[in-house]
């Protein structure tokens, strides 16, 4: 019997943890921009018994994402699609964050809906940062949700000099991720498939540590301290949420964002309401 296919885009800490949760008994297609990182992750997961194929992908390039979707389809029945690829404000300038974190998600949603199997599901890793985005005009929210991917970065309010700092770009991109997923749910539903997003809080990954060591580190630590959990999250925390959203227990859940942040956003909003 042919095995189903799980696609994991982005092989950092969260991508590897999710692969371990959903990859058993399936063919796994791992994809990442960094060929050396991809090769290391694929070898590690093969050593743990997973059946892994790997493909280099540039999520900001339409042709590259389309080729990845085609490669997944060629492997078999695509039942799981996980998009974790992204850049943080400490890693990249504004323009790169908009291309990878915002456009990259839009392209993945468009291309993988063509190949996802009936009954399949996808998860996009967004961020709690999107929940801190200042309210946008309704027209901008609609544009972020519905504008064709090829035209998305031509929107005037997404010009890098208008968006501003990498931190502002990241927050806006993650808000856009949730909006794109919400809008995409109907189209994925036509394939009898589901799509959701997860907004992690501060997670103990190399990228998360980079942020803690950067300009926003003090703010992030203060947010963790006032949260209910009072700790950073782990990649396994996110993998558990992803496994739930990808699994049969969540077959009535689509087009939504699951906040997995240890209570940071709740505490912040309670503090603002009290103030």
C-alpha positions as CSV (number, residue, x, y, z in Angstrom):
1,X,0.0,0.0,0.0
2,X,1.3,3.4,-1.0
3,X,2.2,5.7,1.9
4,X,0.7,9.1,2.4
5,X,3.0,12.2,2.1
6,X,3.8,14.8,4.7
7,X,5.5,18.0,3.5
8,X,7.4,20.1,6.0
9,X,8.8,23.4,4.7
10,X,11.5,24.8,7.0
11,X,13.7,22.4,8.9
12,X,14.5,24.4,12.0
13,X,13.6,23.3,15.5
14,X,9.8,23.5,15.0
15,X,10.0,21.9,11.6
16,X,12.0,18.9,12.9
17,X,9.7,18.5,16.0
18,X,6.6,18.5,13.8
19,X,8.2,16.0,11.4
20,X,8.8,13.6,14.3
21,X,5.1,13.9,15.4
22,X,3.5,13.4,11.9
23,X,6.2,11.6,9.9
24,X,5.9,8.1,11.2
25,X,4.4,5.7,8.6
26,X,4.4,8.4,5.9
27,X,6.8,9.6,3.2
28,X,8.3,12.9,4.4
29,X,9.3,15.7,2.0
30,X,11.5,18.2,3.7
31,X,12.2,21.5,2.1
32,X,14.4,24.4,3.1
33,X,16.3,27.3,1.4
34,X,19.6,26.4,3.1
35,X,21.0,23.2,1.4
36,X,23.5,22.4,4.1
37,X,20.8,22.7,6.9
38,X,18.4,20.7,4.9
39,X,20.9,17.9,4.3
40,X,21.8,17.7,8.0
41,X,18.1,17.6,9.1
42,X,17.2,15.0,6.5
43,X,20.2,12.8,7.5
44,X,19.2,13.1,11.2
45,X,15.6,12.2,10.6
46,X,16.5,9.3,8.3
47,X,18.8,8.0,11.1
48,X,15.7,8.1,13.4
49,X,13.8,5.8,10.9
50,X,11.8,8.3,8.9
51,X,11.5,7.9,5.1
52,X,12.7,11.3,3.9
53,X,13.1,13.0,0.6
54,X,14.5,16.6,0.5
55,X,14.1,19.5,-1.9
56,X,15.7,22.9,-1.8
57,X,13.1,25.6,-2.0
58,X,12.9,29.4,-2.1
59,X,9.5,30.1,-0.7
60,X,9.5,33.7,-2.1
61,X,9.8,32.4,-5.6
62,X,6.6,31.2,-7.3
63,X,8.4,28.8,-9.6
64,X,10.3,27.2,-6.8
65,X,7.1,26.7,-4.7
66,X,5.2,25.3,-7.6
67,X,8.1,22.8,-8.3
68,X,8.0,21.7,-4.7
69,X,4.2,21.1,-4.8
70,X,4.8,19.1,-8.0
71,X,7.5,17.0,-6.3
72,X,5.2,16.3,-3.4
73,X,2.4,15.3,-5.7
74,X,4.8,12.9,-7.5
75,X,5.6,11.1,-4.2
76,X,2.0,10.1,-3.5
77,X,-1.1,11.3,-1.7
78,X,-0.3,14.6,0.1
79,X,-2.2,14.6,3.4
80,X,-0.1,16.9,5.6
81,X,1.4,20.3,4.6
82,X,3.4,22.2,7.2
83,X,4.9,25.6,6.5
84,X,7.4,26.8,9.2
85,X,9.8,28.8,6.9
86,X,10.4,32.3,8.0
87,X,12.8,35.1,8.9
88,X,12.9,37.0,12.2
89,X,13.6,40.7,12.7
90,X,17.1,39.8,14.0
91,X,17.9,37.8,10.9
92,X,16.9,39.9,7.9
93,X,15.9,43.4,6.6
94,X,12.4,44.5,6.0
95,X,12.2,43.6,2.3
96,X,13.4,40.0,2.9
97,X,10.9,39.5,5.7
98,X,8.0,40.6,3.5
99,X,9.1,38.3,0.7
100,X,9.7,35.2,2.9
101,X,7.2,35.6,5.8
102,X,4.4,37.2,3.9
103,X,4.7,36.3,0.2
104,X,6.1,32.9,0.9
105,X,2.9,31.8,2.8
106,X,0.7,33.2,0.1
107,X,2.5,31.2,-2.5
108,X,2.4,28.0,-0.4
109,X,-1.3,28.3,0.1
110,X,-1.9,28.8,-3.6
111,X,0.3,26.0,-4.9
112,X,-0.4,23.3,-2.3
113,X,-4.2,23.6,-2.6
114,X,-3.7,22.1,-6.1
115,X,-2.1,18.9,-4.7
116,X,-3.4,18.4,-1.2
117,X,-5.5,15.2,-1.0
118,X,-9.2,15.1,0.0
119,X,-9.2,14.8,3.8
120,X,-5.8,16.4,4.0
121,X,-4.8,19.4,6.1
122,X,-2.2,22.1,6.3
123,X,-0.7,24.3,9.0
124,X,1.1,27.6,8.7
125,X,3.4,28.8,11.5
126,X,2.6,32.4,12.1
127,X,3.5,34.2,15.4
128,X,1.9,35.8,18.4
129,X,3.5,39.0,17.0
130,X,0.5,39.1,14.6
131,X,-1.8,39.5,17.6
132,X,0.0,42.6,18.6
133,X,-0.4,44.3,15.2
134,X,-2.1,47.6,15.5
135,X,-5.6,47.7,14.0
136,X,-5.4,48.0,10.2
137,X,-8.0,49.8,8.0
138,X,-10.6,47.3,6.7
139,X,-9.4,47.8,3.1
140,X,-5.9,46.8,4.0
141,X,-7.0,43.7,5.9
142,X,-9.1,42.7,2.8
143,X,-6.1,43.3,0.6
144,X,-3.8,41.2,2.7
145,X,-6.3,38.4,2.7
146,X,-7.4,38.4,-0.9
147,X,-4.8,40.1,-3.2
148,X,-3.4,37.6,-5.7
149,X,0.1,36.5,-4.5
150,X,1.8,37.8,-7.7
151,X,0.5,41.3,-6.8
152,X,0.8,41.2,-3.1
153,X,4.1,43.0,-2.6
154,X,2.9,45.7,-5.1
155,X,0.4,47.0,-2.5
156,X,1.4,50.5,-1.7
157,X,1.2,50.0,2.1
158,X,3.6,47.0,1.8
159,X,6.4,49.1,0.3
160,X,9.5,48.6,2.6
161,X,9.9,52.3,3.2
162,X,6.2,52.5,4.3
163,X,6.3,49.4,6.5
164,X,9.5,50.6,8.3
165,X,11.6,48.4,10.5
166,X,12.1,44.7,10.3
167,X,10.1,44.3,13.5
168,X,7.2,46.1,11.9
169,X,7.5,44.0,8.8
170,X,7.5,40.8,10.9
171,X,4.4,41.8,12.9
172,X,2.5,42.8,9.7
173,X,3.5,39.6,7.9
174,X,2.3,37.4,10.7
175,X,-1.0,39.2,10.8
176,X,-1.3,38.7,7.1
177,X,-0.6,35.0,7.6
178,X,-3.7,34.5,9.7
179,X,-5.7,36.6,7.3
180,X,-4.5,34.6,4.3
181,X,-5.2,31.3,6.0
182,X,-8.7,32.4,6.9
183,X,-9.4,33.4,3.3
184,X,-7.9,30.3,1.9
185,X,-10.0,27.9,4.0
186,X,-12.9,28.1,1.5
187,X,-10.7,27.2,-1.4
188,X,-9.0,24.4,0.5
189,X,-12.5,23.3,1.5
190,X,-13.4,22.8,-2.2
191,X,-10.6,20.1,-2.1
192,X,-12.2,18.7,1.1
193,X,-9.1,19.8,2.9
194,X,-8.4,22.0,5.9
195,X,-5.9,24.8,6.5
196,X,-5.1,26.5,9.9
197,X,-2.3,28.6,11.4
198,X,-0.5,28.5,14.7
199,X,0.8,31.6,16.4
200,X,3.7,30.5,18.7
201,X,5.0,32.7,21.4
202,X,8.7,32.8,22.4
203,X,10.0,29.3,21.5
204,X,13.4,27.8,22.4
205,X,14.8,27.4,19.0
206,X,18.0,29.0,17.5
207,X,15.9,31.7,15.9
208,X,14.1,32.3,19.2
209,X,17.4,32.6,21.0
210,X,18.6,35.1,18.4
211,X,15.7,37.3,19.2
212,X,16.3,37.0,22.9
213,X,19.9,38.1,22.3
214,X,18.8,41.0,20.1
215,X,17.2,44.4,20.6
216,X,13.8,42.9,21.6
217,X,15.2,40.4,24.1
218,X,14.4,42.4,27.2
219,X,10.8,43.0,26.1
220,X,10.4,39.3,25.2
221,X,11.7,38.2,28.7
222,X,9.3,40.6,30.4
223,X,6.4,39.2,28.4
224,X,7.4,35.6,29.4
225,X,7.6,36.7,33.1
226,X,4.1,38.1,33.1
227,X,2.6,35.1,31.3
228,X,0.7,32.3,32.9
229,X,3.3,29.7,31.9
230,X,6.3,31.8,32.9
231,X,8.6,29.9,30.5
232,X,9.5,29.9,26.8
233,X,7.8,27.3,24.7
234,X,9.5,24.3,23.2
235,X,9.4,23.0,19.7
236,X,7.4,20.0,21.1
237,X,4.7,22.4,22.3
238,X,4.2,23.6,18.8
239,X,4.5,20.1,17.4
240,X,1.7,19.0,19.7
241,X,-0.6,21.8,18.5
242,X,0.3,21.0,14.8
243,X,-0.4,17.3,15.3
244,X,-3.8,18.1,16.7
245,X,-4.7,20.5,13.8
246,X,-3.5,18.1,11.2
247,X,-5.3,15.1,12.8
248,X,-8.8,13.7,12.7
249,X,-9.7,15.3,16.1
250,X,-9.6,18.7,14.3
251,X,-11.7,17.8,11.3
252,X,-14.2,20.5,12.1
253,X,-11.6,23.2,12.5
254,X,-10.4,25.2,9.5
255,X,-9.5,28.8,8.7
256,X,-8.5,29.6,12.3
257,X,-5.4,30.7,14.2
258,X,-4.4,28.8,17.3
259,X,-2.4,30.9,19.7
260,X,0.3,28.8,21.5
261,X,2.1,31.4,23.6
262,X,1.9,30.3,27.2
263,X,-0.6,33.1,27.9
264,X,1.5,36.0,26.8
265,X,-1.1,37.7,24.7
266,X,-3.8,37.1,27.3
267,X,-1.7,38.7,30.0
268,X,-0.8,41.6,27.8
269,X,-4.4,42.3,27.0
270,X,-5.4,42.0,30.6
271,X,-2.7,44.5,31.6
272,X,-3.9,46.9,29.0
273,X,-7.5,46.6,30.1
274,X,-6.6,47.2,33.7
275,X,-4.5,50.2,32.8
